Amino acid sequence: MSSTPRYMSLELQRNNTSPAERLALWQDVMGAADNVTIPDPESFTGYFTSLALGELRTMRVRSGEFRYLRDRHMARNISRDHVMVNLTVSGRISGEIAGHRVVANEGAVVISRLASPMDMVFQEGAEWLALIIPRTILDKYMSWSPRLDARVFQPQLVQAILIGGHLRSLDRLTEAISPRDTNCAARASLALLAASLGGVNPAVSKVEPTEDVVRSIRRFIAERLSDPDLGPDVICREFAMSRSKLYRVMGDNANIAGIIKRMRLRAVRSEILSDRQTSRSLAEIARSWGLIDERNFRRSFSSEFGYPPSSLRKSVGASGSPRHADLKASASDLERWFHGLDFGN
């Protein structure tokens, strides 16, 4: 498995993708832990870029209207939490995060956790910048307070001015940035956040002893997705631990079987979107990712994404766009990064 690219981009226009493809690709790149719905796929367009800064990652997003939903069940199944720092550059973002009403107009900064329930609407033409930080990294720099989750800093507040200005500066960095400067930008970002958010005393003074084990388990899962027998029992045997210890290590609420199934379904969707497997049936593609029961696969695919795999394949085959193959790389790569499966780190 290769490492996640430092720089990723995705541009969806009406002349390079069908409505069904735009929906699927936007769901893929924006929905690593969420359900994404688009009210008008016919007119929807989207632009996304992302740059890795060590173990941090920046984003710029501009798009038509879409809804971003992560219910309590999805939130409980997050195996690797992240803190999301967002700046609304233009337009309006509104909804609920962790049960709190959130409205972010131009210039506002919003703080949230990946492992918190969320139901947000990004209105037509909204543009925003983000800095995404694994909790295990942030905890070394500051004490996280639950009061920060769903916190909105209005444009006139010093926190919004400092953090917003910093996000705009990070957005100016290019993929040509050197590893030394990358580390400098990451450290500066973490120090600024710790000072701005009032949590300068680290919550954890050393790396948690389970951190390396968790990463090893995640990589084991990713490498063996095609094995139909992969599940909690196989993982327990590989790492010589009981099922109860496995769930303690991965998080008591982690649905490991569900995580594996979701990763498999997304892998199948990526194969369909890539249009590389036209000579193989959908059942064959599913089996190659460990999904043996065809009826269960089709039902699960439709439940997960809101449309059957046959419809997606038909729309991809109908588009005939020569540029389409250049639009996929970022989706599965970004999900791998969120799961801590970047083998380049």
Phi and psi in degrees as a GROMACS rama.xvg file:
@    title "Ramachandran Plot"
@    xaxis  label "Phi"
@    yaxis  label "Psi"
@TYPE xy
-83.1339  165.309  SER-2
-78.6094  159.202  SER-3
-68.3402  133.418  THR-4
-58.5055  144.342  PRO-5
-64.293  -42.3263  ARG-6
-115.634  133.866  TYR-7
-133.567  148.134  MET-8
-149.276  154.252  SER-9
-150.176  124.922  LEU-10
-127.088  119.412  GLU-11
-110.565  115.34  LEU-12
-123.222  161.84  GLN-13
-67.9913  -19.5133  ARG-14
-93.0692  -1.21831  ASN-15
-124.539  -1.10911  ASN-16
-150.825  154.034  THR-17
-81.4638  163.184  SER-18
-55.0266  -41.5455  PRO-19
-65.7484  -37.8716  ALA-20
-66.698  -42.5566  GLU-21
-60.784  -42.4961  ARG-22
-60.9159  -48.9039  LEU-23
-65.5502  -43.5799  ALA-24
-68.2404  -38.7736  LEU-25
-69.6091  -38.9031  TRP-26
-59.6727  -40.4041  GLN-27
-66.3757  -47.68  ASP-28
-78.7679  -28.8956  VAL-29
-97.3312  -14.5714  MET-30
-112.194  47.5801  GLY-31
-59.9379  -30.4744  ALA-32
-137.404  24.6497  ALA-33
-144.068  170.312  ASP-34
-101.834  130.817  ASN-35
-118.2  127.057  VAL-36
-123.614  144.855  THR-37
-121.418  118.561  ILE-38
-66.7328  -28.6582  PRO-39
-136.37  78.0871  ASP-40
-59.8719  -26.3065  PRO-41
-60.884  -41.6442  GLU-42
-101.785  -5.34228  SER-43
-66.4891  137.551  PHE-44
-133.395  154.785  THR-45
-149.712  147.925  GLY-46
-134.837  131.035  TYR-47
-142.937  133.233  PHE-48
-134.866  154.444  THR-49
-152.451  138.855  SER-50
-129.128  130.787  LEU-51
-82.1112  133.469  ALA-52
-119.346  83.9702  LEU-53
64.9807  -121.374  GLY-54
-94.8055  5.291  GLU-55
-99.8554  165.828  LEU-56
-147.675  134.838  ARG-57
-96.7374  159.654  THR-58
-143.737  149.491  MET-59
-129.194  129.852  ARG-60
-132.719  133.397  VAL-61
-140.164  130.876  ARG-62
-162.501  175.317  SER-63
-73.6704  -177.41  GLY-64
-69.7785  136.987  GLU-65
-151.667  159.238  PHE-66
-111.493  137.438  ARG-67
-120.552  108.278  TYR-68
-119.912  127.994  LEU-69
-131.059  103.546  ARG-70
-80.1789  179.327  ASP-71
-63.1045  -36.6738  ARG-72
-64.0359  -45.4595  HIS-73
-61.6711  -43.31  MET-74
-61.7048  -39.8049  ALA-75
-66.0814  -25.397  ARG-76
-88.9835  3.29988  ASN-77
-69.4255  119.532  ILE-78
-93.3921  -15.5138  SER-79
-138.609  103.447  ARG-80
-77.0289  149.36  ASP-81
-134.582  155.42  HIS-82
-104.033  131.654  VAL-83
-108.929  123.583  MET-84
-112.97  114.067  VAL-85
-120.519  138.346  ASN-86
-117.277  124.648  LEU-87
-80.5845  111.026  THR-88
-78.9111  -40.6584  VAL-89
-155.758  159.727  SER-90
81.2337  -153.882  GLY-91
-145.513  137.103  ARG-92
-125.219  129.795  ILE-93
-148.651  158.424  SER-94
150.92  -143.179  GLY-95
-130.507  140.856  GLU-96
-131.584  124.243  ILE-97
53.0462  36.2656  ALA-98
81.7584  2.7482  GLY-99
-107.366  136.086  HIS-100
-68.6076  131.535  ARG-101
-129.871  129.735  VAL-102
-132.821  122.526  VAL-103
-126.392  105.897  ALA-104
-91.7774  -177.821  ASN-105
-52.3289  128  GLU-106
92.9118  -10.2471  GLY-107
-80.9842  147.598  ALA-108
-113.188  131.693  VAL-109
-119.511  133.154  VAL-110
-109.448  135.713  ILE-111
-154.415  168.058  SER-112
-109.704  145.15  ARG-113
-63.9797  -30.786  LEU-114
-89.2745  20.215  ALA-115
-109.887  144.29  SER-116
-59.3233  146.447  PRO-117
-152.039  139.936  MET-118
-142.921  96.2928  ASP-119
-124.261  145.795  MET-120
-113.757  123.591  VAL-121
-98.8486  110.343  PHE-122
-73.7599  160.565  GLN-123
-49.4746  126.19  GLU-124
83.1399  -0.0155656  GLY-125
-65.3843  140.591  ALA-126
-132.007  135.955  GLU-127
-148.191  153.61  TRP-128
-110.255  150.18  LEU-129
-142.198  148.888  ALA-130
-122.485  124.741  LEU-131
-114.235  127.18  ILE-132
-130.205  124.598  ILE-133
-59.5458  137.485  PRO-134
-57.7985  -35.9811  ARG-135
-62.5763  -28.095  THR-136
-80.6642  -47.4076  ILE-137
-61.8399  -35.7204  LEU-138
-63.8785  -17.3701  ASP-139
-80.4414  -13.7938  LYS-140
-111.157  -25.0484  TYR-141
-156.892  159.114  MET-142
-86.9185  117.672  SER-143
-74.2043  133.447  TRP-144
-113.665  135.057  SER-145
-55.6282  -23.76  PRO-146
-66.2821  -17.8924  ARG-147
-79.4759  -21.7305  LEU-148
-68.6291  126.409  ASP-149
71.7483  17.0135  ALA-150
-76.8012  131.151  ARG-151
-112.838  121.85  VAL-152
-99.8838  114.039  PHE-153
-68.4062  156.458  GLN-154
-54.7968  -29.8278  PRO-155
-81.6179  -11.4372  GLN-156
-77.8671  148.556  LEU-157
-61.6713  -35.278  VAL-158
-62.5673  -41.2952  GLN-159
-67.1236  -38.5083  ALA-160
-65.6804  -46.4931  ILE-161
-68.9201  -51.2311  LEU-162
-68.9288  -42.2698  ILE-163
-61.2111  -42.8658  GLY-164
-62.2073  -38.1626  GLY-165
-67.5023  -41.7209  HIS-166
-62.7268  -38.0437  LEU-167
-64.5936  -37.3493  ARG-168
-66.1265  -43.5511  SER-169
-61.3518  -33.4855  LEU-170
-66.1271  -19.6177  ASP-171
-82.0928  -12.6447  ARG-172
-70.8287  149.021  LEU-173
-116.753  171.197  THR-174
-68.3201  -8.92007  GLU-175
-80.7044  -3.60357  ALA-176
-58.9125  138.761  ILE-177
-76.4556  158.069  SER-178
-56.6103  -38.2072  PRO-179
-63.3975  -45.9451  ARG-180
-69.8379  -31.1724  ASP-181
-60.1448  -47.5649  THR-182
-63.9186  -36.8741  ASN-183
-61.9775  -45.5158  CYS-184
-64.1803  -39.5523  ALA-185
-65.8961  -46.2131  ALA-186
-64.1581  -41.3677  ARG-187
-63.2326  -39.1375  ALA-188
-63.2318  -45.7394  SER-189
-66.4781  -40.2563  LEU-190
-66.0073  -41.9259  ALA-191
-63.9667  -43.0685  LEU-192
-63.2152  -44.2718  LEU-193
-59.7554  -43.4378  ALA-194
-70.5201  -40.7191  ALA-195
-71.8738  -32.7475  SER-196
-95.6392  2.05789  LEU-197
72.3985  31.8118  GLY-198
-131.076  55.966  GLY-199
-75.8294  -14.6193  VAL-200
-89.6795  116.724  ASN-201
-59.6745  142.094  PRO-202
-78.312  -24.7756  ALA-203
-130.967  124.367  VAL-204
-88.3933  -9.26465  SER-205
-148.372  164.845  LYS-206
-66.5205  133.6  VAL-207
-61.1551  137.672  GLU-208
-61.245  -22.7582  PRO-209
-86.2934  -7.14515  THR-210
-60.6337  -46.1662  GLU-211
-66.3745  -36.3809  ASP-212
-64.7499  -44.1443  VAL-213
-60.1117  -44.9083  VAL-214
-63.6381  -40.3151  ARG-215
-62.892  -39.8593  SER-216
-65.9263  -43.3215  ILE-217
-60.0442  -42.5226  ARG-218
-67.86  -38.1552  ARG-219
-59.0167  -44.6096  PHE-220
-61.3094  -47.6179  ILE-221
-62.8312  -37.4641  ALA-222
-73.1012  -20.7137  GLU-223
-119.354  22.808  ARG-224
-58.3176  -29.9695  LEU-225
-76.1688  -11.0452  SER-226
-80.9127  113.748  ASP-227
-64.2655  -18.7106  PRO-228
-86.0049  -6.04721  ASP-229
-60.197  129.94  LEU-230
-175.447  -175.993  GLY-231
-54.119  -39.4312  PRO-232
-65.2438  -42.2076  ASP-233
-63.6159  -42.2123  VAL-234
-64.1166  -42.9959  ILE-235
-60.4205  -42.2375  CYS-236
-65.5223  -42.1624  ARG-237
-62.8012  -39.1692  GLU-238
-104.405  10.4884  PHE-239
50.6523  53.479  ALA-240
-138.929  156.582  MET-241
-74.7725  163.48  SER-242
-61.7471  -39.6067  ARG-243
-64.1778  -38.4759  SER-244
-68.7476  -38.7966  LYS-245
-56.5021  -44.9057  LEU-246
-72.3915  -30.1145  TYR-247
-65.725  -42.5642  ARG-248
-67.0167  -44.3376  VAL-249
-84.5865  -12.1886  MET-250
113.963  126.789  GLY-251
-55.6263  -30.1844  ASP-252
-94.0653  -0.0642566  ASN-253
-68.529  126.753  ALA-254
-94.8505  88.5487  ASN-255
-63.4169  -43.7362  ILE-256
-61.487  -39.2651  ALA-257
-66.2494  -38.9968  GLY-258
-62.5184  -44.6813  ILE-259
-61.1438  -45.5477  ILE-260
-63.7114  -41.7839  LYS-261
-65.5645  -40.8539  ARG-262
-63.3966  -38.2843  MET-263
-64.5937  -44.8649  ARG-264
-62.0953  -39.8409  LEU-265
-68.1183  -34.4846  ARG-266
-64.8096  -41.4804  ALA-267
-62.6597  -44.5231  VAL-268
-61.3487  -39.4513  ARG-269
-62.7445  -38.2852  SER-270
-62.7604  -43.0434  GLU-271
-65.1342  -44.2737  ILE-272
-64.9042  -32.3153  LEU-273
-71.0727  -20.2263  SER-274
61.245  23.7048  ASP-275
-86.995  -17.0398  ARG-276
-112.175  36.5965  GLN-277
-64.1038  -22.9955  THR-278
-81.5442  -8.27496  SER-279
-107.762  146.364  ARG-280
-74.046  162.714  SER-281
-60.5397  -38.092  LEU-282
-63.2505  -38.6235  ALA-283
-66.662  -41.7602  GLU-284
-62.7995  -44.3249  ILE-285
-60.8563  -43.6049  ALA-286
-63.2335  -33.7588  ARG-287
-66.5239  -16.3838  SER-288
-109.889  19.6146  TRP-289
86.0383  7.10623  GLY-290
-98.3417  91.7835  LEU-291
-80.5492  -40.6776  ILE-292
-81.4321  109.316  ASP-293
-63.2528  -43.2719  GLU-294
-63.2826  -43.7228  ARG-295
-64.8441  -38.9223  ASN-296
-59.9115  -49.555  PHE-297
-63.6305  -40.9294  ARG-298
-65.5738  -43.8694  ARG-299
-66.45  -39.5345  SER-300
-61.324  -47.6101  PHE-301
-63.2983  -39.131  SER-302
-67.4131  -38.7647  SER-303
-72.0347  -42.7617  GLU-304
-110.325  -13.2251  PHE-305
89.2031  8.23247  GLY-306
-155.914  152.685  TYR-307
-75.2243  154.022  PRO-308
-61.8894  -31.0912  PRO-309
-63.9483  -36.7301  SER-310
-66.4605  -40.4311  SER-311
-64.8469  -45.1466  LEU-312
-60.8841  -41.4088  ARG-313
-62.3349  -42.1108  LYS-314
-68.7687  -37.1677  SER-315
-66.1915  -43.666  VAL-316
-65.9171  -28.1966  GLY-317
-81.2202  -22.2181  ALA-318
-70.4548  -40.3832  SER-319
58.0134  27.427  GLY-320
-85.7817  125.168  SER-321
-68.3835  -19.5812  PRO-322
-87.0797  -11.9755  ARG-323
-59.018  -36.9663  HIS-324
-63.1592  -20.343  ALA-325
-85.5499  0.470947  ASP-326
-102.911  -0.257904  LEU-327
-99.0229  -26.9191  LYS-328
-53.6409  -36.1052  ALA-329
-69.6594  -27.6914  SER-330
-65.268  -61.2114  ALA-331
-68.3472  -31.3381  SER-332
-61.8089  -43.671  ASP-333
-66.7734  -40.5552  LEU-334
-62.6588  -39.0247  GLU-335
-61.0022  -39.3725  ARG-336
-64.0218  -44.7684  TRP-337
-60.3256  -33.7745  PHE-338
-82.554  0.307802  HIS-339
73.9279  31.3952  GLY-340
-109.288  23.8697  LEU-341
-80.4726  106.311  ASP-342
-74.7667  -4.31824  PHE-343
-81.6179  -14.5161  GLY-344
